[in-house]
Amino acid sequence: MLVLRDLVKVYPGPVTALQGVSLDVPEGMFGLLGPNGAGKSTLMRILAGLLEPTAGSVALDGEDVLADPAALRARLGYLPQDFGFYPHLTGAAMLAHLLALKGVVGRSGTKALVAELLDRVNLTYAADRRVKTYSGGMRQRLGIAQAIAGDPRLVVVDEPTAGLDPEERLRFYHLLAELAEGRIVLLSTHIVEDVAVLCPRFAMIQQGRLVAQTTPAEARASIEGTMYEGLLSKGELASVRLGHRVTQSMLFEGRHRVRIHARGVAAPAGFVPVRATLEDAYFVLGGAGGRPAEARIERAAAVGATAAPATSAPATSDGSPR
């Protein structure tokens, strides 16, 4: 068990990045979900021993890791959001270099351990290729290979699927799910789909505070019966936003296909009930964080004939795009 109590981090300015975060992370995959700038990376860097908190405590299996950072590093695997590689090195040479920096030596030597790790992340075929020729997903898998070297008890991965195409993301999901067996894996992400696919439990963070600790099923159930969908013109959308939380807006045949949360108030005329998704729960439970995230979805939404009009049939999706 990873136990965080009352973590605070204040940067010069002052800027408070974490405001009293307390969290119990059990064995297996656990998600930390929040928008960019919510404090996720600050928390990950504290857990990795790269930052000291202003206040608070961190314990791994009952051991105070802030008091003895060296003991934590021996049990830690870390994949930061921006992982630097030497592009001219081959994948095998880069991994061997990283193992040397970590002080990890296999029982049969470094070369054998490199081969074993590359096989585990399905990169054996690219061992002798230069890292600069790797795709984004291949670089992330190489990063995971160094993170799991030494069989760490705790693995921290920060925004691991950002920028990956759908096929690479799916491959990475399978890899992360395998790694979570028998260890603690803390996954930090702003992509709701990552949590929906991988995490039995997750916490939501907004502006340095935890706003929810729950499961995907419980989060959806908490707003079931309060979600509606309909088609609006641009002018009508502005009016609806005044009285309802809009969780998604997509263009469809020149109009806005809109999902709203309506608890304790009547839904606008023409709106029909739909099944709540984890994305809806993210925006509703996240409070003020919902509006900026919704704007990102609106800009990235597919336009035109591939979208389907609203119907009275409940939606079946329980995941979401970023």
N, C-alpha and C positions, 0 to 999 in steps of 0.2 A: 504494500500500500504506500502510495505517495501522499503525504499530508502537508498541505499549505495552510498556514494560519496568519491572517491579518497582514498580508504582504503589502507594503507600501513602497513605491519608488517615485522620488521627486528629483527631477533634473534641474540644473541651474536655470533661473528665469523668474520665478520657479514654475516648472511645468510638472504637474502630478500625473504620471503615466499609469500608476496603479494605486487604487484607493481601498486598501483593506481587503484584499482578495483571500478568501478562505475556501479550500477545495479538498475533497478526498477523492483520489484517483485510484481505483482498484486495478487489479491485474487484468490485462486484455487491452482492447482499443478504447480510448476515451477521446472525445472530440472537444476542442475549444473553438467555438464559433463566434465570429464577430467581424464587423467591417474593418477595412484598413484604418489604422490609427487608433484602434480600440484599446491597445495595450498588449496584444497577444505576443508580439515579438519581444517586447520587454520582459514579459513573463518567461518566455522560452529561454532568453539569454541569462536570466537569473538562475533557472534550473540547470543550465549548461555550465554555470560557474563563470560566465563572462561578465556579469554585472553583480554588484552587491546591492541588495535591497536597502532602502532607507530604514525600514522596520519590518518585523515579521519573522517567521520561521519556516523552514522546509525540512521535512523528515522523510527518509526513504527506509521503509521497513523498520521504523522506530529509531533510526540513526540520524542525528542532526547533521545534515550535509553542509550547512552554512558554516558550522564550526570547524569542519574538516573537509574542505573542497577536494583535496587529493583523493580521499576515500570515495567521493562521488565519481570523480573522473574515471576511476578504475571500473565502475559499474555503469557507465553512461555511454550511449550512442547518440550522436547529434547530427542532424541534417538541417543546416540553417536555410533560410529563405534564399539567400544568394551564396552559392557554393562555388568557390574559385578553383579552377583546374589549370594546369599548364597545358595549353593546347597542342604543343609540339610533341608531348609524350604519348605513348600508346596507353590504352586503357589499363593493361597489365602493369606497365611501369608506373603509371600515376597511382594506382592502388598500392603497389609495393612501397612507394614513397610515403603515402598516407599512413600505412601500417607502421613504418619506421618512426614517423612522427608521434604516433599513438603509443609506441612501445609494445606493439602486439606481435608476437612471434608464434607461429604454429608449431605443433609438436613435430611435424615433419619438415619444418622450414618455411620460410616466407614464400618461396615459389609455389609450394604445394597449397599453402593457405590462400594465396591469390587466386589460383586455379579453382579452388573450392568455392570461394566467395563469388567469383565471376559466374560460375555454374549456377549458384543459388539464385542469382538475379538475372539469369538468362542472358549473359553477355560473353559467353565463351567464344562465340563466333566472331566477336569484335575485339578480342583481347589484343591483337596486334595492330589494330587500327588506331590512328592518332585521335586524341580526344576531340580535336577541332572538327572532325568529320561526324561526330556523334549527334544524333537528334536530341531534342530536349528531354524526351523520355529516357533515352539511353544515359544521358548525363545524370538524371535523377536516380536511375538504378545503380550507377556507379557510386553515387553519393550514399545510397542505402548500403551498398556493399561495405564501405568503410565504417558506416555507423554501427553495423552489427558485428564487426570484427571484435573478437574477444568475448563474445556471448554476453552482452551487457544486460543488466537487470532492467534498466530504464532506457527507452529509446524516445527521443524528442524529435519530431519532424515538423518543421515550420513552413507552411504553405507549399506542400510538396507537389501539388498537381497544377499549380498556376502556370498557364501557358502551354499545357499539354493538349494535344489533339484528343478527340474522344477515344480512339483506339489505344493510344499510349496511356491515357488515364485509366481505362479499364484494366490494362495489363498491370499498372501500378497498384490498383485496388487489390488485385489478387495477391500481389507480393506483400503488401502491408498487412492484409488479413492473415497470411501465413506467419508473419513475424510476430503477431500479437499473441501467439500461443505460448504460454509459459512465461511471459514478461509483461511489463507495463509499457504501453505505447501511447504517448500523448501526441495527438494530431491537432495542430493549430491551422485553421483555415477560415477563409471568408466565403468559401463555396459550399452552399447548403447541400448539394449532391454528395460531397465527400462524407458528410455526417450521415446522411440518409442511407448510404450504401454500407458504410464501414462501422459505425459506432453504436453499440448497444446503449451507451450513456454519453451525454455531452453536457457542457455548460456554455452559456451565452455570456459574452462580455461586451459591454458598451461603455465607452469613456472611462476605462479603467476600473469599472465595477462589474461584478457578476450580477446578472439580472435573472438568471434561471439556471437550475441544475435539474435535469430531467432525462427522459428517454424520447426518442422520436415518436413512439406511439402515444406517450402521455402528452407530449407537446401538441400533437394533432388533435387528440381528444379534448384538450382544454379549450379549443375554439370550435369544435364540431357544432354544426347547426347555426353558426354565425357568419358563414362565408357565402357571398352571392356573386353572380357574374352577369354582365350585361354589355350592350353596345351603346356607346355615347359619341356625340360630336365633341370637338375640341372645347367648345364653349360649355357644354353640359358637364364635361369632365372637371373643369375648374369649379363648377358649382358643387358637384358631388364631393370633391375633396374638402370642402368646407365643413361637411357634416359627417364624413366617414373616413376611415383609414383605408387608403388604396394600397393594396399589396402588389398589384401587377397591372400594367397597362401596355397592350400590344396593338399595333395598327392592323386592321383587318378591313379590306375594301374601303379604305379612306376614313374609317371610323375607328374609335378606340374600343378594343375588347378589354373590359375592366373587371378586376376582382376586388371586392371590398369586404371589409369586416364591419358587421352591423350587429352589435350586441346591445340590447335595450333600446334600439331605435329601429324604425321601419326602413326596409331597403327601398331604394328608389323604384319608381314604376318601371316595369319591364325587366327587372333583375330577378334571376331564379337561383334557388339554393344549389350549392355545389359542395363536393367533399373537400374538407380542409386538407392542405398539404403542409409538409414541413416548412416549405418556403413561406407560406402564409403565417405559420406560427412564429417563424423567425422575425418577421416584420411586426407582428402584433405584440409578441412578448418582449421584443427589443425596444419598444417605446419609441423614443426620439430617433433611434438609429434606423428605423424603417424607411423614412422618407428619402435619405440619400441613396440607400441601397436600391429602392424602387426605381429611382431615376436612372441608375446604371442599367437595370433590366430594360427599361423603356427604350433606352438608346440602342441596346444590343438586340432587341426583339426582331424576329423574322417578320417580314412584311408581305402581305398579299395572300395569294391563293392557298398556301399551305396551311394557314390557320383555319380552325373550324369555328363556326358561330356558336354562341352560347345556347345550351339546351337545358332541359330540366333534368337530364340524366346526370347522376353524380360523376365527378371526375374520378379516374382510377389511379392517377399518379400520386405517389407519396414521396417523390424526390423533387428536384428542382434544378434549373440552371443556376449559374452564379449570379 
